[in-house]
Each structure stands twice: as C-alpha cells, then as structure tokens.
Amino acid sequence: MFWPNDETLRSILRRMTETGKIHKTDLIKLWQQKQFVHHIPGDDYKEFIIQVLVHLDILVLPKRYSGHDETHVDYFLVPCTVKHKMPMFFLDDKSFANRTIALVYHIRQSSIPSALSFKLIGAVSGIWPIKEVNERPLLYHSSAVLCVDSQTEFRIMVEDNRIVVYLTNMSSRSCISPDIAASIQDCLTVTLQAVLKFYLISIGKNHQQVNVSNLFHIEVGEVCCRSPCVISISKAKQTHEWVCNNGNTHFSRDPLLWIFNKTHQECSSNCPGLDESVLTMSPSEQHLSRLAYQLNIQSCRELIINLGIQLNDWEDIEYSYTRMPLIIKIMALNFWKTKNIVGRPNKSFNNLLDALKAVGDTRHLLCKVFREYTHLLDIADVRLQSSTDDVLQGLPKNLGNCAIPLGIELGISVSSIEETMTRHPRDMYNQISDILRKWKTSTCSRKVKPTIYKLMLALERVHTGGLDYLKDIYLGQ
C-alpha cells in the first residue's frame, strides 16, 4: 500500500529515499490516496499530523535556532529514509589536510538524539545550500556536504558522541574567510544548545535547571592522518603550535578562525598578515576588486606605478572610464594582473604587499580582501535558495551603474564583463541584465547554485541598491 502503482507517487517516494527531502505538496499528494483519505480527512488534520511528525523528528524543518520567527519552508528533511553513509575518500586526497580546518563538538551524553544531525544540517542549510552533484544533494546518514561558494565547502558528520565539521577551501586553508568560519560555528553552537535543551526538557528536566553549556565542549584544529587533530579553544589561544600524537606539528592560527570576532573591522596589533602560502598565490579578480574599494584614486595610481605599470597605461584607463573612479581602480589592477611586465612574470599577493609597503600603506589591506559580509545572516532563509527570471529582470531598474563591480563579485570574469559592456554600450540596464544572466547560467554549469542570498551578499558589498527590492519580494520586508 505504501508504494503505490501510480508512477507520479512512486517517483515522489523514490526521490525522497534518494535525497532525504520531501516537499510539502508531495506529502499531501501521498495522503490524497484513497487508502489515507479516511484516516487523514481534512486540511486541518493534515497540518496537525505534519506537526506531530515534526515533533517526533520523523520530519525535520530546515530551520535556524536564532530566536527569530520560524523559517517558512515548503519541504522537509526525512532522516529515517537516508541510509547511505558519506563516502570518506576525500580524506585520501593528500591536499585535503592543507586546505581544511576542523571543528569538533564532544557531547557529554551517553547517546545523541538520532535526528540531531538533521536539525544541525537543517539549520545551516537555511544559509548555505546542500551541495549537489549531478542534481543529487550530498545528504547522507547523519552527514552532509554544504556549499559556501565556488571556492569553499564544509562537511558536517555526527559520529557517536561527537560532531565533526570540516571547512575546506579549494586553494588553501589560509584562504578561508574568518567571517564564514565563525558564522558556521555560531550557527551550529546555537542550534546544538537549543536542540539539547529541547530533548532534556522533553524527558522531564526543568527548563530552569538545564545548563546546556555543560553538556558539550568544543575543540578546533586541522586534519592529520585522515582524522581531525584538535585541541581545546583555550589551549589554541595560549599556544602558537602543538605536536599531536602522530608526531606532527600543527599551528593554531588557522583553527582559531572558528572563533574569530566578526565585529572587528581592522586587524589586531599582533596580526602577522597573510600566510606565506597565500602570499605566493595570484590574487583573483574578486580580490583585486575588493582591494580597489579600499584605495583612493591617488593611492591606487601610486600603487599601480610601483607594480610596474607605465604612467601612460594608467592615463589610458583613466580616459576610458572618465569620472568613474572605482571602475578606474578595478580595471587598473586587473590590467596589472594580465599585462606581461618584463622582469615580473608572476603576479602574486607578495607583489601587492611589496608595492603597498613602497607607498607607505601598512593598513593590512590584503587581509581585508578575504573578509566576507555577514550582516545578512539574520535574514538567511530557505526562500532565498532560488532565483527566478522575472525577479532578475526587474532588478536592474532598482540598481545604479554597477555592472563591473557586481559582475566581479558574482564571479563573472572581467573579460566576460568587458564583452557585455561592448555589446551594450551606454545601456546600463541591459549591461546589468546580461551580467545577471551570465551569473545564473555560468554558476549552474559550475555546480554552484545561483541563490538570491548570494546575490544579496554581492549587492550588499557593492553598495548600489537593490537589496530592499529583493527583501520585499522574497521576505515581505
């Protein structure tokens, strides 16, 4: 009876067992079969049954536990249908350890509630979507892989009495944004506290006597010999390095990103600057754009000259983008990156650091290009995990002249942006529309979901409006 003959209904059940998700509309369709109509007669009763299934953790809301109103969702996670365990072959990749920081929650309980992993996954998936490969979400039994951006992802796994989180950057762990690491830790910690408190109260504990902070402790570290090598936060703060049981030396700097203070706008007095492994890398177009925002036109001119660009090249760029200082700075820095300069074949963060020192700028500007805005986390919502063409078509009318910085922040290459500018000269709206079209199609091809939340983050950074327009449409704010 449970597996119906109707192929549409069978498809719903098959998809649920493969992905661990079911949409509310599909659940209602299943209950509309004649076998269930007598037992689940009306809409009010269906809603009641759904609430009971949620209370029993048979259905799990992809919900954040931040003290705000419950997230509006049209689907549920279904823990009991997910049987496949996460493949662990990623640990065999020798570069994985060099690109990853680890976070471990040790729970002082004899057993972890079975649905805890899905409540944690549900909480973070309201901000960062579950990664998909070949249109299949990487959702497993007590674990999942989530996508932050095209360069960063994280894994969460519940193992016995501990929760393991791996945050990985495609290039180096030193390239991980401290804001992202701290936001993931904040979200998981708040959720863990809320869920453990709920379970304790449900078994008869007085809510005033429940102190969940005593129920777990957190450790931070790196990956060593295919497992997390971690120490307590207090020890990580007190020591520059430690030697693990495998005889390997680990450094505290990157693991402490998990507890980074996001309110700090400037580097601390003891910040050593970018790690040597990052300084040898070539800055991306996005890094250069973020650097341009921090420079005035005169300081950028001096920097460019110190990087080896001729004065007439700078003047040509100035002439091409008259009265657009931000665009002049962005395009000049990208010109440096692409130009073949005699005696300077490689373009690296080291070159930028040396040039900044030469012009007397010691403000740790390069550290800031790895910072991410987290002001919008409070409105992160599963409704923002999609993007519709009609909204993207209406957005340009609510923006200023921002095709170049917005395109770069969305991951569109400068060469592709220049192609757009050439195709639509002096047509600001069509320029932005074409950039948004390229973003939606190109990110799909790279398996990075083009979400409205990511678009909001880009708009927040380029300061050109449009954010309130999207909030009003998607959140009714």
PyMOL commands that set and color helices and strands:
alter all, ss='L'
color gray80, all
select helices_A, chain A and resi 7-19+24-31+34-37+43-55+79-81+89-92+97-99+116-125+173-175+178-202+212-214+233-238+255-259+276-279+285-293+297-306+311-320+325-338+349-358+365-368+375-379+382-384+389-398+403-409+414-423+428-445+452-462+467-475
alter helices_A, ss='H'
color red, helices_A
select strands_A, chain A and resi 21-23+75-77+100-107+132-133+136-137+139-140+143-149+152-159+162-169+216-224+227-232+241-243+249-251
alter strands_A, ss='S'
color yellow, strands_A
deselect
rebuild
show_as cartoon
